[in-house]
């Protein structure tokens, strides 16, 4: 991992992402609390979370076209600077009558995040050889875990000491610092993404919809990507349900408080950091698909143990340990999934493919939240918790179908040959049109 960190641009990309995500977590913690204080309405507070997912689903696929069209380091610099500027209108919010401004800013920030997240993932894949993609994804996941560990407590502390204005200014400063790091890291990486597969020759001005469909065709023609998008869907549905069910579980089954909820959400990042060290050993022994299958299965088993442990004991320390442990396979599963997606598509369409996966994940997350919100706190909650854990097992089984040596390697080779053949056909068509 140290070798990867020393490669040009990697440290800047990781540190800038760390700062951006610290800002995201600060706002994620502080803004809903501020809205609750302004309105006294849990429903209006919940909408702050819900509307953040809308741009991921609606704008996400088209954001991938932007990522594939523009110079990525410059795009990340511009987006981070806009994220800083677009927070400032929230300084004018003084009462519940200004709530519309909160929603506008949340949507704008979510749109910008929908652009920068796949852009960072796609950029990371270009900074290292293919053999090191697992390592750089692991490194970026560790940066994200540190951001989660720092951002929440910092957001709560700054809100308590200086109020929402202090949070907003601190958050804006993190985005501004990230923009500066993106600008520095982009030196020497100013080339545009290759456009061969995206829009060759006369199609250089192709409509956004056409280019988006090109990315979908890449997914449709790759057995590995088709299977992986199913894994994303199962895992995203489980993750969305977790956001709601977890809180109900802590309150009903553990008799916990709001602070207990916060502690258990935060300690998963500790496990993810520990998992970063273990993942280096596992990655050398497991292919990405097998790593995903093993990690999701472990995550599902840990979930089911957690949901069914209260009849035995409600000792809070046990659940802290279980949530720390869950951070390890959580980091490994996401690292393996990103590596699979990156390895199965050409750089010219990688932004669109990555954004499509993020859009699917965000959409099923929202669906999971809605479904979980309907179960209540009675017997329906007990059943829903079991289904949530089983969804991770189902995702693991789907990943395992492609994890056999012959199946995975054959599918990867066919997917790679298919993608290259498609690129070659597009080049020949462009040459014929120019001729």
N, C-alpha and C positions, 0 to 999 in steps of 0.2 A: 504493500500500500504506500509506503514511503516513496518507492520508485515512481508510482503514479502521481503522487502529490508534487514531485519535483518537475513534472512535465510542464511546458509552457502553457499558461492559462488555467491550469487546474486549480491552483490555490486561489486565484482571483475569483474564479467561478464559484468555488465552494464557499469562500468567505462572503462574497456578495449574496449568495443564496441564504447563508446563515443570517445575515443582517436583515434581509427581506423577510424571512420567516419569523425572526424575533418580532419584527414589527407587526406581522400578521397575527401572531399569537397575542401580542399586547392588545390589539384592537378586538380580537375574538373574545378576550376575557372582559375588557373594560366597557366596550360599547353596549352590549346587552344589559349590563348592570346599570349603566347610565340611562338607557331607555326605560328600564323598569322603574328607576327612581323618578323619571319625568312623568311617566304615564300611570304607574301602579298596575299595569296590565300584563300578566304573564303571556297572554295571547299575542299582544303587539310585540312583546319582547321576543317571542318565538319566531315571529315573521322575519326578524333580523337575520336569524340563522337560515331560514328557508329560502329567502330571496338570493342568498349568496350562491346557491346551487343552480339557479336558473341560467345564468350566463354560461356555466360550464357545459350545459346540455345544448343550449340554443346557439351560442357563439363559438363554442369549442371547435367544431369541425372546420369552420371558416377561418378561425384563428390559425389553424394549421397551415392553411394556404398562405397566410401572411408570413408565417415562420419560414416556409419554403421559398418565398419570393425575395425576401429582404436579407441584408447582411445581419446575421444573428446577433453579434456582439453589439452593433449599433442599435438594433431593435431593443435588446435588453436594457441598454443604457437609457434610451428614450422612455421606455415603459416605466422603469424605476423612478426616473425623474418626474413623470406624470403622476405616479402613485404618491409621491411626496406632495406635489402641488394640489392634487385633488382631495387631499385630506383637509386642507385649510378651510374650506367652507363650513366644516363642522364647528369651527370656532364661533360661528354666528348662532348656533342652536342654543336657545335659552329656555324653551318651554315645549310642551306637548304640541303646540300649534306649529312648531318647526319640524315635526317628525318627518314630513315629506322630504326635507332636505337630507335627513339621515338615510332614508331609503335610496335616494338618488345617488348619494356618495357610495353607499354599500354596493349598489349595482355597478357603478363605474369602476370601483376598486376590484370587484369580482371579474369584470370584463378584462381589465388589465392583467389580473392574475392568471386568467384563462389563457392569455397570450404568453406570458413569461414562463409559466411552469413547463409546458412542453418544449419551449425554446431552450430552457436550461438543460432538459433531459437530452434533447437532440444535439445540442452543442457539446455536452459531455462525451457523447459517443464519437464525436469527430476529433477529440483531443488525444485519444489513445488508440493503439492498435486494437483490432477486434479481440485478440486474446486477453486484453486488459479491461474489457467493458464491464465484466462482473466486478472487478476491483474498483473502478471509478464509480459505478452505481452504489457499491457498498460505502464508499467514502462520502458520496453525496447524501446517502441515507443517514450516516453518522452526523453530518453537519445538521440535517433536519432534526435529528433527535436532540442535539444540543440546543437548537433553537426552541424546540418545544419545552425543554427543561428550563430554559432561561426566560422565554417570552411571557409565559403565564404569570409566574411570580413577579416579574418586573412590572407587567401591566397592572396587577393588583396593587403592588406597592406604590407605583407612581400615581395611580388613581386615588389611593388613600391619602397620599401626602400632598399632591398638587392638583387633584381634580382632573376632569376630563381634558381640559386644555393642555395640561402638562403631558398627558398621555399622547394627545394628538401631535404635539410638537416633537416629542421624543420619537414617536413613530415616523413622522416625516423626516427626521434626521437620519433614522436607520435606512430609509429608502434613498435619501440623497447620498449617503455614504456608499450604498450598494451601487448606485448609478456611477459614482466615481470609480469604483472597483471594476465594474463592467467596462468602462471606458479604457482603463489601464490594461485590463486583461485582453481587450480586443486588439491591442496593437500587435501587428503581425498576423492577425486573423481577419483581414478585411475583405477577403474574397466572397463573392456572392455564392449561395448554394448552387450546385449544378442543377440545370433546368432541363436536362435531356429527357427525363421521363415525365417531367411535369408539363412543360409546354414548349416543345422544340420549334425552332424556325418560325414560321408564320403564326404559330399559336402562342407566341410570347405574350400576347395580350389576351389570352383566353379568359373567359368569364370565371369568376370565383367558383360558381357552381360546377363548371366543367372540371376545374382542377380538384375540387373536393371529391367529385365522383372518381377521378383518377386514383385518389388515395383509397377510396372504398374498394375499387377493383383490385388493388394490391392485396387488401385484406381478404377479399373473396377468393382470390386465386392461390392463397397460401394455406395449406392444411394446418400448419403450426399457428398462424395468426388466427384462423377461424376457431381453433380449439382454445387458444389463449384468450380470445375475447369472451368466450363462454366462462372461462375461469374468472376473468375480471368481473363478469356479471354476477356470478354466484357470490364471490367475495365482497363485491360492493353492496349487494342486497343485505348480506350479513352485517357488514360494517354500518350501514345506515340504520338497521334495526338496533344495533348495539347502542348507538348514541342515545336512543330513548329508553330502551329496556334496561340498560345499565343503571340509569338514575333510579328507575322504579325498583330495581332489584336491591340497590343499596338502602333505599328508604324502607321498603317493605320487609325484605328478608334479613337484612343486617341491622335494621333499626338505626341506620347511620344518619349523619347530618350533611349539610351542604359542604362543609369543610372536608368531610370524609370522601364525598364525591370528587372534590378537587384533588385530594391526595392520590386517590386510586387512578384518576386520569393521568396525573403527572408521572407516577412512578413507572409507567410503561416505558417512558423515555429512558429511564435508568437501565431497564432490561435491553432496550435497543442498543444502547452504548456498549453494554457487555456483549451483546450479540455481534457487534461489529468485529470484535476480536475473534470470536468463534467462527464467524462466517468465512474468514480467510482460510481456515482449515477445511471447512466443509466444501468451499468452492473448488478446492483442488481435487476433491474426490467425487463430486456430484456435478452432472450436467445441469444447466439452468432449469429444464423442465422437471427433472427429478428433485432438484432442490426446492422448487415451488411445491411439488406434491408432498414432500416430507414436511415442509414448513407449515403448509396449510392444514395438514392432518394433525400436527402437533398443536397448532393454534386451536383447532376444533376440539381436540381432546381436553386441552386446558380450559376452554370455555365451558364445556359440559361438566368438568370437575368443579369449576367455580360455581356454576348455577345450582349444582346439586349438593354442595357441601353444607349449607346452613342447617339441615337437620342434625348434622354431626357436631358442628361448632360454628359459632359466629365470631370467633376471636379475630379481631381486626388484623392482627399481624399476619395471619394465614393468608388473608386476601391481598394484603400488600405483597407478600411473597408470590402469590399466583399471578398478580398483574405485572410484577417485575419479570417473572418468567415468560409471560405472554409477549413481552416486548422483543424477545430473542427471535422466535419464529416469525413475528410480524415484520421485522426488518428484513429477514432472509427472504420471505415470500415476495415482498415488493421489489427487492433487488433482483431476484430471479426473473420476475415478470417483466421488468423494464429491460433486462438483458435479452430476453427472448424476443421482445418486440423490436428492439434496436437491431438485432442480428438478422431479422427476416425481411428487411426492406432497404432499398437503396437510399442514399442520403437525400436525393432529389425529392423524395416523397415522404421522408421520415417525419417531418413536422405534421403532415396531414394524418398519417397513420397514428402517431402518438396522440394527437388531439382527439382522434376518433375514439381511442381507448379511454382517454380521460373523460370524454363526454359520456360514454357508456357507463363508466364507473360512477360519475356524478349523477346520472339519471337514475340508476338503480339504487344508489344511496338515498336519493330523495324518496323513491318508492318505498324503500325499507323503513325510512322514518315515518312515512304516512301510515303504513300498515301497522308498525309497532305502536303508533299513537292511538290505535283503535282498540288495543287489547285490555286496557284498564289494569287494575292491580289485583284481580281475583285469579280464578283458575286459568283464565286466558293468558295471563302473564307467565304462569308456570309452563304452559304448553309452548308459548312463543319463545321462551328462553331455550327450550330444547331444540326447537326448529332453527333458531339462530346458530347454535353450535353445530347442528347437522348440516347447515349450508356450507360451512367451512369444510366439513368432511366431503360433501358433494363436490366442492371445488377441487379438493385434493384428488378425488377419484378421477375427475375429468383431466386434470394435469397428468396423472399417472398413466392415462391411456397413451399419451405421447412420450412417456419417459423411458420406454424400453430402448435399448441401444439400436436395434435395427429399425424400429418404427420412427424414432425421433430423427436419427441421422438420415434415413431415407426421405422423410418428409422435409427435413431441412434442405437436403440437396435438391429435391424437386422444387421446393419453394424458391431456393436461390436460382435454379436454372430457369424457372418460370419468370421470375422477376427480371433476370437478365435478358431472356428472350423477348419479354414485353418491351423493355427499354430499346433493344435492337430494332424491333418492329417500328416503334415510334420514331427512331432515328431515320430508318429507311423511308418512312412516309414523309418525314420532314424534308429529306433530301430530294425525294421525288417531286414534292410541291415546289421546292426552290428551283428544281431543274425545269 
